[in-house]
Amino acid sequence: MAIVELVMPKMGESIMEATILRWHKKTGDHVKVDETVLEIATDKVDSEVPSIAEGVITEVLFKENDVVPVGTVIARINTNADAAVNTAPVPETPVAASEPKFTAAAVPSAAPVAAPAAAPAAGGARFYSPLVLTIAQQEGVSFADLERIPGSGSDGRVTKKDILQYVADRKEGKVIPDVTPVAETAAAPAVRSTPAVTTTVASPTYNGNVEIVEMDRMRKLIANHMVMSKQTSPHVTSFAEADVTNMVKWRDRMKGEFEKREGEKLTFTPLFIEAIVKCIKRFPLINCSLDGDKIIIKKDINVGMATALPSGNLIVPVIKNADMLNLTGLSKQVNGLANAARQNKLKPEDTQSGTFTMTNVGTFGSLMGTPIINQPQVAILAVGAIKKRPVVVETEQGDSIAIRHMMYLSMSYDHRIVDGSLGATFLTAVAQELENFDPKRTI
């Protein structure tokens, strides 16, 4: 028989692990090629993992809520359609040449899921996922207490479910935190630095008429990502103002014809992205990331656009190779990705590989904003609401006051890489591109 190993897919260049949300198939189930086997979640998007072969699932190596590194074997499939279902672990024996053992990544075979094991003694070499460590820090769980938690994950590893259950039991007084000092070792995670926990843990109280709402998973991920960005990059924000009267009038005149011909709405977003792309070509350092002391200048221009979901959360789908698209192509990409985001139909690749981000705070009526950089990028540009205002207009006959369509732009940038001169110059260049919009252009 031939065994195919299903591995945790890599969902992006910065994604190193994913959480298993739900298994659609279990040991003994038959699967077809591209049939969904499980659902996973990263800090960017939820996704379904399809089967890469047809056959019978012989092993499921991880449980729901387990955090699994990318490239790790998560299930095995027997591709012999007539083979009986084998619920025992696949023996680690050499596979004959006529019965190849396929794998999507060169990783060691994972051991079968073990029953929950007792936690090793404090100071032992025990792995904790970043998610578990984050929860421990937020809930004031000391490293000694973390070591005492029995793990239900692979090899006795503590899962999100395990630590949340511990926190709940502690609040109900079912467990008493360990206040014994723990010897410092080089392998100790950062949670050792949390304040000492007393034996009396009081539940927080809230005064007045309040409603307590738990953050959903995506909101927690967004919160952590935003905090990480502010801790990583020294943010500086510059502002500019643009007279976009020509652009507004041109769009008002062309949008009906464009929708009739292309079947797509003509919004302002592709016009903004078009101007941003032109300026990135002039100032390529804006389109980079930082790796230690190395500046990685990206040759591809992949523009992310922050999009609001019905839940109120934000996601950033990415327009790949935006510099290779004309206005029609940009419009179709913008509309397609925005609709997919609102319908929760984005694919993992739709949110990957962004090199610069734009957010339209004007959609919600805001005049301007100070956006937070979408790591590992170094800049994010925000466009505000377009408002009619009386402004001074310079003409050959002299200055006059006229009603113009005005808009504020703001850009936050990583001051480790982008100095104020470059940041302000780039932002001014984008504003000038919008102001110099050709009102006679055709589509």
N, C-alpha and C positions, 0 to 999 in steps of 0.2 A: 504494500500500500504506500501511497505518497502522503506525507504530512506537510501541510502548509501552516506556517506560524504567522498569526495575525499580530502585528506589533502596534504599539501606541504611535500614531502618526505625528510627525512634526508639523505643528499648525502655524509656524512662523519663525522667522530668524531669531526672535527674542524669547520664544516659548520653549521652555525646557521640561515642562511637565503638564499634565492635564488630570482633571478629576473625573472619575467614572460616575455619571449621573444615574444611568439605568441600563441594564442588560435587556435587550429585546429577545435574545436567544440564550438558552441554557445548555448544559451538557446533554448530549443525545439528540439535540434538535438538528434538523436538516436545513442547510442554507444554500441559497443560490448566489451566483456571482452578482455583486452590487446590492445584494439584499442587506438591509440594516441589521447589524449585530448588536450595537450598543450606542448610547449617547454619551458624549464627553463634553466637558466645559473647560475653557481656559479663561484668562483675564480679558480676552477680547471677544469671544463669540462661543456660543454653544453649537455643537456639530454632531452629525451622525457618522458613525464609522461603518462603512459597508464591508461585506466579505470580499476577499480578493480571489476566492475560488468557490466552487460548488462541492459540497460534501456534508459530512456529519461532524458537529463540534464534539471533540473528544475531551477537551479540557477548557475550563474557564479558570484563569489563574489569579484573578483579583475580584474583590467584591465591590458593590456600589459604595460610593463615597471614598474609595481608595484614591490617593494621589499617586500617579504613576509617571515615572520619567519617560520622555519620548524615546522611541527605539526599543522599549522593553516589550518582550513577548507577553501578550495579555490573553491569548487563546490559541488553541491548536485545532486544525480542521483536517479530518481524514477525507481525502478527495476520492477514495474508492467508493463509488455510489452503492456497491453491493455489500460493502463491509458492515459487519454487525457493529452496533454502537459499543464503543469501548470506554467505560467510565473510569478505568484505572489509569494512573499516570503513564504517559508514553515512556517506554524504557529508553535510557540513554545508551543506545547501541549504534554502531556505525550503520549508515543507510546505504544499501546497494545502489550502484550507478543507475539501474533501471527503475529505482524507486527514489527519486531525488527528494530532498528535504528543502523546501523553499522557505526563504525568510526575506522580509523586506528590509532588514538591517542586520549588520554583523554584530549580534549581541549574544551573550551566553543564554542558554535555555533557562527559563525561570523555574523555580521549584513550585510544585503544586501548593495551593493555598492550604495553610496549616490551620488547625484549630487555634483559637485565641491562646496565646502563650503568656506566661507570667512575665512581668517586666524584669529586665536584668537589673543587677545592683547598680546604685548610683555610680557614675564614672565609667560605666561600660560603654562600648562602642555601639551606640544605638542611633539609628538614623531617624531624624525628624524632618518632615517636609516643611517648606516655608510657610504653608498655610497653618499647620499645627503650631509652629513657633509664633506666628502672628497672633493667633487666638490666645496662646499662653501669655504673651505680653499684654494683650488687651484685658485679659481677665485676671492678671496678677497671679498666675500659676508659676510657682518657683520651679527651678530645674529639678530639685529633689522630688517635688510632687509629680513632675512630668515623668520622672524615671519610675515612679511607683504605679503609674496607670497601666493596667493590662491592655495590650494591643490586640485588636481583632484583625489587623491587616496582615499582609504577607510577612512571614518570619516574625510575627509578633509585633509588627510596627503599629504605632499609635495613629489612628485615623482621625479625621475631623469628627466623626460620630463619637469616637471614644472620648476625646477631650471635652466635647460639648456635654456629654453625659456626666463626666466627672465634675464639670462646672455646675451643672444642675444639681447633682447630688450634694456638692459642697454647700450650695445655697440652702438646701433643705436640711443641712446638718448631718447628712448620712456619712460624710467623711470628714476627717480632721486633717488640715494641711500640716505637712512636716516642717517644723521650724528649726530642725537641726542644721547647723552650718554645713555647707558642702565644700569640700576641698576643691580649689581651683585647678583645672587641668586645661591643657592646650586645646582639647577637643570640645570643651564646654560651649554650648550655643549661647547666643546673646541673651537669652532669657534669664541667665544667672544674675544679670544686673538689675532685675526687677526688685522693688522694695520687699523687705521681709514681710511675710504674711502672718498675721496673728491668728491665734486659734479661734477667735470669734469673728465670724464673717457675717456682717449685717447686710441684708438686701437693701439696695438703694431705695430711698423714698422720694416721692415727687409731690410737692405741695400744689394745692389749687386743683382746678378742674382740667385734667390733662387726659390725653389719649396716648398710649404707648404703642408704637408701630415698629416692628422689627424690620431692619433693612433686608431687602431681598439680596440674593447672591450677587447680582450684577452691580447693585448699588455699593455693596461692600468692596467689590473689586475696583470700581471706579474710585471710591474713596481712598483705597490703598495706593492706587496708581497716581492720584493727584498728590498725595502726601509725598510719595517717593519722588515725583518730579520736582517738587519744591525743595526737597532735601538734596537732590542731585545737582540741579542747575541754579545758579544765581540769576534770577529773573530781572530783566529790565524791559520796560514797556515804553514805546514811542508812539506818538499820535500824529495824525495828519488829517487834513480836510480836503475834500474833492468836490468840484462842481461837476455833477454827472448829468446835467440837463440834456446834452446832446444824446447821451446813451439812453436816457429815459424816454425821450421823444421818439428815438429810432425804434426802440423796442415796442412802444405803444403802436407805432405804425406798422411794424412787421409781424407782430405775434400772431395775428389772425391768419395771414398768408402762410406763415411757417407751420402752424398747427394743421392747416388744411393740407399742405403739401407733404409734411413729414409725419403727421400723426402724433406729434409731440408738442408739449407746452414749451414756450420759450421763456425761461425764467432769467433772473439776473445772475444766478450762480455761475452758469457757464461763461458769462461775460467777465465776471470777476476772475475766474480761474484762468481764462485766456490772458488777461492782463498780468496775473501773477507769473504765469509760465514765461512770458516774454521777458520779465524782469529777472527771473531766476537764471535765464541764459546769460544775462549781462552781469549777474552777481552770483556765480556758482557756489561761493562759500556758504551762502544761505542754505544750500541744498546738501547738507552734510550731517555727519554724526561724529561723536567723540568716543574713542576707544583708548582709555588710559591717556597717554600723551600723544596719541596718533589721531590726526584728523582724517576722517574717511569721507572724501568728496564723492557724492553719488552722481554718476553720469545719467542715470535714468531720472526722469522727473515724474514722480508718482504723487499726485496731490490728493490728500485725504480731505474729506468734507464732513464736519461734525453734523450728525443727523439726530434729531430727537425721536425717540420711540414713544409709542402710545403710553407706556408705563411712566414716562417722564425721564427715563434714563437716556444717556447719549451713547452713540456708537459712531465709529469713524470709518465708513467704507472708503476705498481708495480707487481713484481713477489712474490706472496704470498708463505710463507713457503718454501723459497728457499733452506733451509737446508734439506728438505725432497726429493729433486729432484736430480737425477743423471745428468750427462752431457747431455744426450739425452733429458731429460725432461727440463732442463734449456734452451737448444737450441730451442726447440719448443715453450716455453714460450716467449723467447726473440724475435724470429721471428714473432710469432703471434701478440704480443702486438705492436711491431714496425710497422707491416703492418696495423693493425687496427688504430694506431695513424695517419699514413700518409693518410689513407682513411677516416679519421674523423668518425670512427666507434667504438671508445672506449666507453665502458659502464661506468657509474659513479663509480661502484665498482672497475674498473680497475685502478683507480688513488687514491684509499683510503688505509689507514692503513699502509703506508710505515714507516719503522723504520730506514732505512739507504739508502742513495742515492749514485749512481755512475754516473759520466758523462764522456763521451769519447770525450775529446777535440781534440784528435789525428785524429778523423774522418775528421776534417776540416784542418788538416795539422799543428796544433799547437803543440809545444813541451811540453808545460806545461801551467797550468792556476791556478788561485786562486778562486775557485768556492765559491758561496754564499750558506750558509746552507739553506736547505729546511725545514722551520719550520713546526712542532715543534720538528724536529729531532735535534741532537746535532753534527752531522758530515756529510760531503760529500767528497767523494774521486774522484779525476780526474785522468784519464790516458791519457798520451800524445801520439804523433805519434811514431811509432817504426822506428828507423833509424839505418842503418849500420854505425859503427864507429870503428876506430882502438882503442883498449883498451889493457891494460896490463892484461895478464892472468897468474895466478899462477899455475904451474904444479910441479910434482915431480922432473922434470929435471931442474926446475928453472923458472924464469919469462920470458915471451915472449909477443910480440905484435901480436894480432890477430884481424881479422875483426869479430865483433860480432853485433848481433841485440840488440840495447839498447833502453830503454824507461824510461822516467821520470814519477813519480807519485807524486801527491800533494794531501794533505787533509786539508780542513778547518774544524775547530772544535770550539765548544762553550767553551770558556775558563772559564765560570762559573762552568762547570762540568768536562770538560776534560783538565787536566793539560798538559803541554808540554811533560812531560815524558811519559804519557799514549798515547798521540797523536802520538808522534814520534815513540814510541815502536810499536804501532799498524801498522803504515804505513810501518815501516821496516819489520815487520812480513809478510805483504802482498807482499812486494817486494821479500822477501826470498822464499815465496811460489811459486811465478812465476819463480824465478831463479832455484829452485829445482824441476821444472817440470820433471816428469818421461818421457823420450823420448820413452820408450818401452811400455808404457801403451796401453791398448786396450779400445775400446768403448763398 
